[in-house]
């Protein structure tokens, strides 16, 4: 800090401490008033890649064929599924669920149409639809039909007939859809740099309206799911029930986020108090440090509310992380103050605080900036929750720096000067132990790091992004148990759609053909023009192509990873039971299509074929619990196989669904993690060179940080821990905090070397001074994050354990490898070379 700025700081902050504290407290209160707007988000959109081209296709397919965002309630009765008692209980359960305001429909085995219970003709089917509740139904035949049905088996009922599913569909929200489309249209235009000032303002306005409305919907959805669970509780005596589906997962994930924010935020706060008490053994240091940490956390929460930024599963630990990063800055100040207090006994309190700030402001500023750069690397991930987390931490670290050098020093100035203490404790023994071993076994330590580097590179080669969504949750959670049951009993969990269009030449020929209206006159008004139209104008829905559709269906069904597959082929196999010959004649097929009751068309035809019959949709469920699931390979094989084995042009094939969107997000994680790490290290190298005014020293200083990040990523590869939205942030955290320790250590090493012109003495004195603060901060972070192992969210557990490991790795690298490299390559002067 320059002399002028230091003088201004001394007059304003330290000279007027009460005024400074009042200003900062008022700032915290102002920001804190916006904390009521703080919200959580765990919607499916938070799991997809920002601006993913596949997202537009996904939404268009959902709009055309219907959404897959419904609740699935699994019902395993104690009695026979088709007994009067069980069917009556399902009926009562259905009735209660239908009374929920936002529920549009509840589909159960009581509602589905039956065509063989008893067997029916096409005419009879057109006159009346038989269900399990119909007086004419044959219960025994219905049981056989439902269990063996190519449509209902593995979808509505398990093959053993012991478990059924109730599908709860919520009403379509037109306002939400309208706001979403308007926002996304403007966002797309913004990417092309074509937004006017008016459109930019409109985008901001619509985005705010969408976020606010979406937040209200999430609250309502959580209430609805709670109502569903209360209804389920009334029926648990007669059946074993589980709830599944995307809305339930989103709701429960929000509960996990809320739990992690509150529980672990408080737990980390308590742990930090205990650690500070043990380290400094002075109540005032504990109170002032935690006051400053709380002010930082509350300010950032208020800013998030003010900016309407939601917290997701990715950023659910930001409070704990911010508390710890703020404390790491404070620990360096406290340790330095106590050190100066012992050596400058004649200084008064204000002079001691000023000297502390003078010696620590620059290294702390640079540590904050480099940590911001590390978290800034997350901004290029392309995943909105990861981007938001990066911005949260960038802003949070800036707030932490501000509070650390305003609120905290002003409060310390108001304290009475304490008696100096001699600190000979286990911390000094540990740091000196490392200093002694560096000198004694320097060559062996450096060779050990070379070996660790090789092992880390090997582990990095094993790093993958393939992971199962079910593995995000503990086996004791309803999410896990529901997914597993649906996988095992009801044909898979994660939805995927394969959409196949008619070939391009068909549309060209269709445009050139002349339509002869006299052909339609052949049919009387009973069957209508539309009947011959669907088989005469459709590429897929005619007797010639039904076999091809069945071939595609069977191909998709043959994959080990695919569970239930539903398509027009499913409908065809059911309709064959009415009259197999009908399907071989376009005229009679057209009549069949015309005479089908609306309820059958709605369930068998419309969800799987476009109105003109030129596009097919194959609805597929993927076994999420399959340990061999490789999404990328599966998607590639489906596309290649349809083209290679079945002769379908690549332009005709579109694969969409949450499987595709989630896979795109995971692949982006891998690319962004590997590509951005190099950019981050280059940026940090430049900042270190500016700070130290020594490019050789900067190059040496970056090596321990590369080692620490490489070790944690290599360990993930060795332990087969995949990259996901949570674990991708560990490298950024590791780099940010490892660089903090590096900057503080090198800064102190330079000071010590300038005084004594002895590398080994500089290292020893640095270990006994700044090494103590580095040990304290690393210990605090490691212990603080270890509490996350109690989360129900598995990535959070990995996050806590791996972050703790990365802190230990960074501490060891900075207190062993870093000083040995400085001594070996002598970037500070030409002292005679010492063998290391």
Secondary structure by P-SEA (a helix, b strand, c coil): ccaaaaaaaaacccccaaaaaaaaaaaaaaaaaaccccccccccccccccccaaaaaaaaaaaaccccbbbbbbbbbccccccaaaaaaaaaaaaaaaaccccccccccccccccccccccaaaaaacccccccccccaaaaaaaaaaccccccccccccccbbbbbbbccccaaaaaaaaaaaaaaaaaaaccccaaaaaaaaaaaaaaaaaaaaaaaaaaaaaaaaaaaaaaccccbbbbbbcaaaaaaaaaaaaaaaacaaaaaaaaaaaaaaaaacccaaaaaaaaaaaaaaaaaaaaaaaaacccccccccaaaaaaaaaaaaaaaaaaaaaaaaaaaaccccaaaaaaaaaaacaaaaaaaaaaaaaaaacccccccaaaaaaaaaaaaaaaaaaaaaacaaaaaaaacccccbbbbbcaaaaaaaaaaaaaaacaaaaaaaaaaaaaaaaaaaaacccccccccccccccaaaaaaaaaaacccccbbbbbbbcccaaaaaaaaaccccccccccccccccaaaaaaaacccccccccaaaaaaaaaaaaccccccccccaaaaaaaaccccccccccaaaaaaaaaaccaaaaaccccccccccccbbbbbbbcccccccccaaaaaaaaaaaaaacccccccccccccaaaaaaaaaaaaaaaaaaaaaaaaaaaaaaaaaaaccaaaaaaaaaaaaaaaaaaaaaaaaacccccccccaaaaaaaaaaaaaaaaaaaaaaaaaaacccaaaaaaaaaaaaaaaaaaaaaaaaaaaccccccccaaaaaaaaaaaaaaaaaaaaaacaaaaaaaacccccccccccc
